[in-house]
Amino acid sequence: MTDTTVTIVVDALGGDDAPTVVLEGVDAALAADSALSIILTGPVEVVESFAAARERVRAVPTTEFIDMAEHPANAVRTKKDSSIVVGCRLVKDGEAAGFFSAGSTGACMAAATLVMGRIPGVSRPAIATVIPASERPSVLLDIGANADVKAENLVQFGLMGRAYAQVVLGVSEPSVALLNIGEEPTKGSMLAQEAHALMVDAVPGFMGNVEGRDIPAGTADVIVTDGFTGNVALKLLEGLAKTLLTQVKDAMTSTPIRTMAAAVLKEPLMELKERINPDVYGGAPLLGVRGVCIIGHGSSNARAVAAGIAVAARAVRGGLTERIATAVGK
């Protein structure tokens, strides 16, 4: 599959440290994948010189930029020549199969939905993320696209998340669970109870409810919830992981003796840090649009950008869009 030629559009202006880290990430992605081609959108002085020096990079200059503070939908509608909108248009027009940006999440979501369009049958696209759980990585969605949902939306999230787990995580028959405050079908809100009843029949591999503590445990391959709850859960996990790593470091270097002992544990601790590093998983996919769209964190470094591009290419080669269309069209 990795020898299948894939073209991914990359937003050169996406992220806090763009364009420097974006360009470094593009170089790393190209070095790791000989069948990858990149279309780079952004200011002419940034993209043209970079593309001219590389065989598999094409520049598409743009004249506008969508700032993080702008209203996403309004910016997408008014800034037609922004790096994000042009990138999504290139996917719509068939010049590329996927898009990556570490820019405004709202703008990326709005542009992908309005420009690429939704897959037929998808009621609401959802943003997913890979959680580096203890047993195995799992997919959590929605993490912010839809604060208010209906039970039918959660069913589709389960189907789309399942397709993503198959393509990106390589799980042939992913298990799917509904995030709730208890394992019993009668627990939780009316929304959760209705969604549970629907998912039993509509989502292959549905295993029932899981609780918040099951997210980092990797109890299910795919965990479904609304965008409000999913975003809170994700931010809690990110903050907790960062705090715990900092506290462990402080505790192990608080005295000379502990510092000496920490040297023995340095390698396993670094392995742990790597295992829970979100940069490894390459950003959050917007599932349900006509084309692969991967949204990176605003603080993405070059490694995260390269991983995001690689995930986009893997999703294209695995036929993610087609799998979702088949799943929701049944």
N, C-alpha and C positions, 0 to 999 in steps of 0.2 A: 504493500500500500504506500510506503514512503517514497517509491519511485514514481508515483503518479504526479504529474506536473500540476501545481496549484498556484493560483495568483491571489494574493491577499493585499487589500488596501490598508495602509497604515497612516494614521493621522500624525503628522510630524509635530503638531502643536499640542498634542494631548499630554497632560501631566504637569506637575509642579516644576519639574526640571527639564521640560522640553525646550528646544529640540535636541539638546545634547544627548540625554539618555535614550531618547527614541532612536536616534541614528546609531548609537552604539548597540542598542538592542536589535535593530535591523541587521547590522553586520553579523552579530552573533547568530541570529536566526538563519541567515543565508549560509553561514559557515557550517551549520549543523544539518542543513537540508539542501542537498544539491538539486532537488527538483522544485524548489520554491522560488517564485518570482514575487516581487514587491512593486506595488504602485504607491508612491509617496505623495500625499497631498499636504500643501502648506505653502508658505511664502516662496516666491520664485528664487530668491537669493539663498534659501535653505535647500530646497529640493533639487534644483537643476544641477548645481555643482556636485552634489552627492551622487545623483543618478548618473551623471556623465562619467564618473570614475568607476562605475560598477555595471557589469553586463546584465545582471538580472533585476535591475531597478529602473523603473520608469517614473519620471516626474510629471505630476499634474499640478501646476501652480494654482493657488487660490489666493483671493484677495481679502477674505474676511475671516474673523476668528470669533468663536463663541466663548465668552468668559464664564467661569464657574458661577458667578453671581447672577447671570441673566436668566430670565424666565425661559425655560427650555423650549416649550412649544412656540412661543412668540419668536424666539431667536431663530429657530429652524425655519419658520415661515418667512421671516424677513431677510435672513442672511443666506441666500441661496448659493453664494459662492464661498461659504465657509468650508474649512477643511473637513468637518464632520459631515455636512450635507452632501458635499461633492463625493466624499468617500462612499456614502450609502448609495448615491446615484450611480456610481460606477458598478456597484454590485447589482443594482436593479437592471442596468443596461447590459449586463452579462460580460463586462470587461474584467470583472474579478468575481470570485466566489465567496469571499469573506472580507470582513472589516474589523480592524482593531484600533481602539483608541483608549487612552488613559485620561481623556478629557472629561467634561461634564457628563455625569451619568444620565441626568435628565435629558440633556440634549442628544446624547447617543440613542437613548431609548425613543425619544420623540422622532428623531430623524429616521431610525430604522423602521419604526412603525408607519410613519407618514410617507416616507420615500420608498423603502423596499416593499412595504405592505405586509399584511398578515398572511400567514398560510391559510388557505380556505378551511373553514371549520374551527379555527382558533378564535375563541371569544376574547381572550386577553393574553398578550405575551407576558412572560414572567422572567425575572432575573434569578438565576441560580448561582450557587457557589459550591466549590468542593471543600468539605470539612476534613481536615487531616485527623480523623478519629483514631482511637487507640487500636482497634481491631483492624480496620481497613478504611480508606477514604470513603466518604459518603456525599451525596448531593443534597443540599438544602435549598428549597425554593417555596415560595417567593421570598426574596430578601429586600423588597422595596418598591417594586413596580406597581403593586396593587394593595393599597392599605385596606380597602373594603372589597370583599369578594362575596360571591354566591357559592353554594355547594358545588354547582356544575363547574365553576372555575377551578376549584380544588381538584376535581376529578381530572381535568385537562392538565393541571400542573403535574399530577402524578404520572400521566402518560408521557408528557414531555420530559420530565426528569428521568424517567425510566429509559427513554431513548438516549439521553445524554450520558447516563451511566454506562449504557451498552457501548457507545462509540468512544467515549473519552477514558472511562475507567476500565473498559474491557470486560465488564460483567455480563455474561450471556443472558442470565435470567435474574435481573435485579429485584430485590425485595423492596416494597414500598410501604411506608407507614405515614400515618396522620399524626401531627404533633397535637397533644392534648394534655389535660391535667390529670389524666388517669387512663389506665389501660382498657377499662370496660367500655363497651359500645355506647352505654347510656351516660357516660361522663361528659362533662364539658358543656359548651354553649349549644344552642339549638342548631347553629351553623355546623359545629363539629359533629353533632349527632346525625344531621342530615347528610353531611359529606361522607361520614363513615358508612352509612347505609348504601349510598350510591357507589362508593369505591369498592365495596365487597364484590359487586357484580361487574363493574366497568373497568377496573384496573388489574391487569395480570400481576401476580406476585404480591397482592395486598395482604399485609400481615396484621392490620389493625392499628390501634393507637400506640404511640410511644410518648414518654414524658421528656421534659427538658434535659434531664440527666442522661438520657439515651443518645443525645446528639453527639457529644464527644466520645461516647463509648462505641460508636459505629454499629449500633444495634440493627439498623436498616441501611440498605444501599441508597435509598431515596427517602427523604423526609419532607412532607408537604405541609405548608401552612400559609396563612395570608401574609402579605408583604409587610404589614406593621409588626406582627409578632416575629416574623423571620428576621427583620432588620434589627430588632431589639436583641434577639438571641445571638445573632452574628456579632454585633458590637460588644455584647457581654463576653462572648468567648474570646474575641480579639483582645479586649482589655484585660481579661483575667490571665490569659497566656502571657501577655507582656509583663504584667505585674508579678506573676509568679517567677518568671525567669529573672527579673530584676532582683527580687527578694532572695532567690537562691544564690545569685552572684554576690550580693551584698553579704549574705550569711557566710559564704565560703571564703570571703576575702577580708573578714572583719578582724582577724588576728594573724600574725605571722605563721603560726602553726596550722591554722585552717587554710591559709594560702598555699602552704606546702602540700597539704592533703588534697587540695583542689586540683593540683597539677596531675594527680593520678586519675582524677575523674574528668579531666578536660575532654578527652576524646568521646566518651559516652554522652557527656552533656552537649557537646557540639552535634553529635548525631541526633539527639533529641530535639535540639533547636532547629536542625535541618528538617526533621520530619514534620514539624508543625509550622514551618515557614510557608506563608501563603504565596510567596513569590514563585514557588515550585509549580503551582497549579494554574498560573497564567491568566488570572482575571475571571470575570463573571460573564457567562453567556446570557444573552437575551434570547430566550427560547420562544418560538412561535412566529417569527418573521421569515420572510422569503429570502433567506440568505443567512450565512453565519455571521453573527455579531458578537464580538468579545469585548467587554468593557474592563479596562484595567483600573487599578486604584490610582488616585491622583498622585500619590507619593511613589509610584512605581519607579524602580531603578532599571538599569539596562537589562539585568537578568530577568526581571518580571516582564519587561516588554518582549524580550525574546521568547519567554515561555508563553505569553499571550498569543504571539504570532504562531508559535508551534501548535498550540491548542486549536487555533482557528483552522490551520491546515489539516490537523488530524480530524476535526469535525467535518470538514469538507470531504476529505477522502473516505470517511466512514458513512457519508450520506446522511448526516444528521437531519437536514431539512426534509429530505424525503422520508426518513423514518418517522418524524413527527407528523408529517402529512398523512402517512398511512395509519398511524396510531389514532389520531383524532378523527379520521374519516370513517372509522369502522362503525 
